Amino acid sequence: MKTVACIVQDGFAPFEFGLACEAFGLDRSNDGVPNFDFRVIAPHPGVVASKLGFSINVEHDLSFAYEADLVVFCPVPREYWDRIDPLLLDVARHAVARGAWVLTICSASFILGAAGVLDGRRATTHWMYSEIMASMYPEVEIDPDVLFVQDGRIITSAGTAAGIDACLHLLRQELGAELTNRIARRMVVPPQRDGGQAQFIDRPIPVVPSDSLAAVADWAVEHLRDDLGVDQLAARALMSPRTFARRFKAEYGATPAAWLARQRIIHAQRMLERTDFPLDRVADECGFGSAAVLRQNFARVLGLTPTAYRARFSCADDEMPAA
């Protein structure tokens, strides 16, 4: 991925637009991250008004979107949902047809719905708008409970900060875990929030810090090679296994087992990129136990083998210290 087109229109949301610029538009070459040819474009170039009373001047029309490797659609104002600009619909259809990456943030998923490219696919949007979108586009399988959904090369995301998670998810596939972690650290956000995490937690954010399970989760990440189970984690949290499992899913949007499996995959990605350890060693360090189990999980989550991943993303000159 080398070229990124970011589309805005009148009424665009400044935060969601800004996060797309932050994720794909900044020069991070000093951090070893390759730059993208990033351009802000609009259906009608010139002054484009935000929804907060200020405007930006956009020089480029949509021509660049027809050749860009990634097309990012910023949120669409609600008053336009039932009358999406035909120029945007054409861009969406063309991008999907030619196999480009397409990423929508929040209500921009309505553009893809109107274009018909989500028919028969799974997608998401902000939970406040999910019922409206489902009624407007019944052929789309709307999941209102997740941060983002990837279906093929189409990524739809929920509101606000979930767009960051979707951008990092795409970058991880294009740049690998290590470079994406560098971007996330620069953005001062966690690099590991998974798409299946709930858009909102089932209980209020705890007032007392000790009520959170963050300390247990942090400890688990430091001990991934151990045989971790709900009983052990619950004991560390001073809870019964049943209470711990319920609380963990409410706070992290996934079961402890699913969350641990994802953290192990992320750690394996970094080891494959930064070391030349054999697969058995990587599997042991990450808690998979054997190379066969590592391969199975890698293929299920990332769609390629550990060996193929290493060949694509290896930066072993910058090795991790031996354990």
C-alpha positions in Angstrom: 0.0 0.0 0.0 1.6 3.3 -1.2 -1.3 5.7 -2.0 -4.1 6.8 0.3 -7.1 8.9 -0.7 -9.1 10.5 2.1 -12.5 11.8 1.1 -14.4 14.6 2.8 -17.5 16.5 2.1 -19.6 19.3 3.6 -20.5 18.5 7.2 -17.4 16.3 7.8 -16.5 15.4 11.4 -13.2 16.9 12.3 -12.0 14.2 14.7 -12.6 11.3 12.4 -11.0 13.2 9.5 -8.1 14.0 11.8 -7.5 10.5 12.8 -7.3 9.4 9.1 -4.7 12.1 8.6 -2.8 11.0 11.7 -2.8 7.3 10.7 -1.8 7.6 7.1 -0.7 11.2 6.4 2.2 11.9 8.8 5.9 11.6 8.0 7.2 8.9 10.2 10.3 8.0 8.3 12.4 8.8 11.3 10.7 5.9 13.0 11.5 3.6 10.1 7.9 3.7 8.9 7.4 4.2 5.1 5.4 7.3 4.1 2.2 7.1 2.0 1.2 9.4 -0.8 -1.7 10.8 1.2 -4.2 13.2 -0.4 -7.3 14.8 0.9 -9.9 15.0 -1.8 -13.6 16.0 -2.2 -16.5 15.5 -4.6 -16.5 19.2 -5.2 -13.0 20.8 -4.5 -12.7 24.2 -2.8 -14.0 25.2 0.6 -15.5 22.3 2.5 -17.3 23.1 5.7 -17.0 21.0 8.8 -19.9 20.3 11.1 -18.3 22.5 13.8 -18.4 25.9 12.0 -15.0 26.0 10.3 -13.9 25.0 6.8 -10.9 23.6 5.0 -9.8 24.2 1.5 -9.5 21.0 -0.6 -7.6 21.3 -3.8 -8.2 17.9 -5.3 -11.3 16.3 -6.8 -12.0 12.5 -6.7 -9.7 11.5 -9.6 -7.0 10.2 -7.2 -9.5 7.9 -5.6 -9.7 5.9 -8.8 -6.1 4.8 -8.5 -5.3 4.9 -4.8 -4.4 1.7 -2.9 -6.6 2.8 0.0 -9.8 4.9 -0.1 -10.9 6.3 3.3 -14.4 7.7 3.6 -15.0 10.1 6.4 -18.4 10.2 8.1 -21.4 11.4 6.2 -23.8 14.0 7.8 -27.1 12.4 8.8 -29.1 14.7 6.5 -27.3 13.2 3.5 -27.8 9.5 4.4 -30.8 9.1 2.0 -29.2 11.1 -0.8 -25.5 10.2 -1.0 -23.6 12.1 -3.7 -23.5 9.8 -6.8 -19.9 10.7 -7.3 -19.1 9.0 -4.0 -21.1 5.9 -4.9 -19.1 5.6 -8.2 -15.8 5.8 -6.3 -16.9 3.2 -3.8 -18.0 0.8 -6.5 -14.9 1.3 -8.5 -12.6 0.8 -5.5 -14.2 -2.4 -4.5 -14.3 -3.8 -8.0 -10.6 -3.2 -8.6 -9.7 -4.7 -5.2 -8.4 -1.6 -3.4 -8.6 -1.3 0.3 -11.8 0.6 1.4 -12.1 1.9 4.9 -15.1 3.8 6.4 -15.2 5.6 9.7 -18.5 5.8 11.7 -21.4 6.8 9.4 -19.4 6.7 6.2 -20.5 3.0 6.1 -23.8 4.5 4.7 -21.9 5.4 1.5 -21.0 1.8 0.9 -24.5 0.7 1.8 -26.0 3.1 -0.8 -23.4 1.9 -3.3 -24.6 -1.7 -2.9 -21.0 -3.0 -2.2 -22.0 -4.2 1.3 -24.8 -6.4 0.1 -24.3 -9.9 1.4 -21.4 -8.7 3.6 -20.9 -8.1 7.3 -20.3 -4.5 8.4 -20.7 -2.1 11.3 -21.3 1.5 12.1 -21.8 3.6 15.3 -24.2 1.6 17.5 -26.6 4.6 17.6 -27.1 4.3 13.8 -27.0 0.5 13.4 -30.8 0.1 13.4 -31.3 2.9 10.8 -28.6 1.3 8.6 -30.1 -2.1 8.9 -33.5 -0.8 7.9 -32.1 1.1 4.9 -29.9 -1.7 3.7 -31.5 -5.1 4.7 -29.1 -7.1 2.5 -26.2 -6.0 4.8 -25.4 -8.0 8.0 -24.9 -5.2 10.5 -23.1 -6.0 13.7 -23.7 -3.1 16.2 -21.5 -4.5 19.0 -18.0 -4.4 17.6 -15.3 -1.8 17.0 -14.7 -2.7 13.3 -15.4 -5.4 10.8 -13.2 -6.5 7.9 -14.9 -8.4 5.0 -12.4 -9.0 2.3 -10.7 -5.7 1.6 -13.5 -3.6 3.1 -13.2 -2.4 6.6 -16.1 -0.6 8.3 -15.7 0.9 11.8 -17.8 2.2 14.6 -17.7 5.7 16.0 -14.9 8.0 16.9 -12.0 6.1 18.5 -13.0 2.8 16.9 -11.7 4.4 13.6 -8.2 4.5 15.1 -8.5 0.7 15.8 -9.6 0.1 12.3 -6.7 2.1 10.8 -4.2 0.3 13.0 -5.8 -3.1 12.0 -5.2 -2.3 8.3 -1.7 -1.0 8.9 -0.8 -4.2 10.8 -1.7 -6.1 7.7 0.3 -3.9 5.4 3.3 -3.0 7.6 3.4 -5.8 10.2 3.0 -5.6 14.0 6.3 -4.0 14.9 5.9 -0.9 12.6 2.3 -0.6 13.5 3.2 -0.6 17.2 5.6 2.2 16.5 2.7 4.2 14.9 0.5 3.4 17.9 3.1 4.5 20.4 3.5 7.8 18.5 -0.3 8.2 18.6 -0.3 7.3 22.3 -3.0 4.6 21.9 -3.0 0.9 22.6 -2.1 -1.1 19.5 -3.9 -4.3 20.4 -7.6 -3.5 20.6 -9.3 -6.2 18.5 -12.2 -5.7 16.2 -14.4 -8.0 18.3 -14.2 -5.8 21.3 -17.5 -4.3 22.4 -18.3 -0.7 21.3 -19.2 0.0 24.9 -18.8 -1.9 28.1 -21.7 -3.5 30.0 -21.0 -1.6 33.2 -19.8 1.9 34.2 -16.1 2.6 34.2 -15.0 1.8 37.8 -14.5 4.6 40.2 -12.0 2.7 42.2 -8.9 1.9 40.1 -8.5 -1.5 41.8 -11.9 -2.5 40.5 -10.5 -2.7 36.9 -9.0 -5.9 35.6 -6.2 -3.9 33.8 -3.5 -5.0 36.2 -4.4 -8.7 35.7 -4.5 -8.2 31.9 -1.1 -6.5 32.0 0.3 -9.3 34.1 -1.1 -11.9 31.6 0.7 -10.2 28.7 4.0 -10.5 30.6 3.4 -14.2 31.2 2.0 -15.4 27.8 4.3 -18.4 27.7 2.7 -19.8 30.9 -0.3 -22.0 30.9 -2.9 -19.4 31.7 -6.5 -20.3 32.4 -9.5 -18.6 33.9 -8.9 -20.2 37.3 -5.3 -18.8 37.5 -6.3 -15.3 36.3 -9.4 -15.3 38.6 -7.2 -16.2 41.6 -4.9 -13.3 40.8 -7.9 -11.0 40.6 -9.2 -12.4 43.9 -12.5 -13.5 42.3 -14.3 -16.7 41.6 -13.7 -18.0 38.0 -17.3 -17.4 37.1 -17.3 -13.8 38.3 -14.0 -13.1 36.7 -15.1 -14.4 33.3 -18.2 -12.3 33.4 -16.4 -9.2 34.5 -13.6 -9.7 32.0 -16.0 -10.0 29.1 -17.8 -6.9 30.2 -14.6 -4.9 30.4 -12.7 -6.3 27.4 -15.6 -7.4 25.1 -14.1 -10.9 24.8 -13.7 -14.1 26.8 -10.4 -14.5 28.7 -9.5 -17.3 26.3 -10.2 -15.4 23.1 -8.4 -12.3 24.5 -5.3 -14.4 25.4 -5.2 -16.0 22.0 -5.2 -12.6 20.4 -2.4 -11.3 22.6 -0.3 -14.5 21.8 -0.8 -13.9 18.1 0.4 -10.3 18.4 3.5 -11.4 20.4 4.2 -14.0 17.8 3.9 -11.4 15.0 6.6 -9.3 16.8 8.9 -12.2 17.3 8.6 -13.4 13.7 9.4 -9.9 12.5 12.3 -9.1 14.9 14.0 -12.5 15.5 15.2 -15.5 13.5 14.0 -17.9 16.2 12.7 -21.2 14.9 8.9 -21.7 15.0 9.1 -24.1 17.9 10.8 -21.4 20.0 8.3 -18.7 18.9 5.4 -21.0 19.8 6.9 -21.7 23.2 7.6 -18.1 24.0 4.1 -17.1 23.1 2.3 -19.9 24.9 1.1 -21.9 21.9 3.2 -25.0 23.0 4.0 -26.2 19.5 4.7 -24.9 16.0 1.6 -26.8 14.7 -0.7 -25.0 17.1 1.0 -21.7 16.2 0.4 -22.3 12.5 -3.2 -23.2 13.1 -3.9 -20.0 15.1 -1.9 -17.8 12.7 -3.8 -19.1 9.7 -7.2 -18.7 11.4 -6.6 -15.1 12.5 -4.3 -13.7 9.8 -4.9 -15.9 6.8 -1.3 -16.8 6.2 1.4 -19.0 7.7 4.0 -17.8 10.2 6.7 -18.5 7.6 4.9 -16.4 5.0 4.4 -13.6 7.6 8.1 -13.6 8.5 9.1 -13.5 4.8 6.9 -10.4 4.3 7.6 -8.5 7.5 11.0 -9.6 8.8 13.2 -6.9 10.3 15.5 -9.3 12.2 18.4 -6.8 12.1 16.6 -5.1 15.0 16.4 -8.2 17.1 14.6 -8.6 20.4 16.8 -9.7 23.2 16.9 -13.5 23.8 14.7 -14.7 26.6 
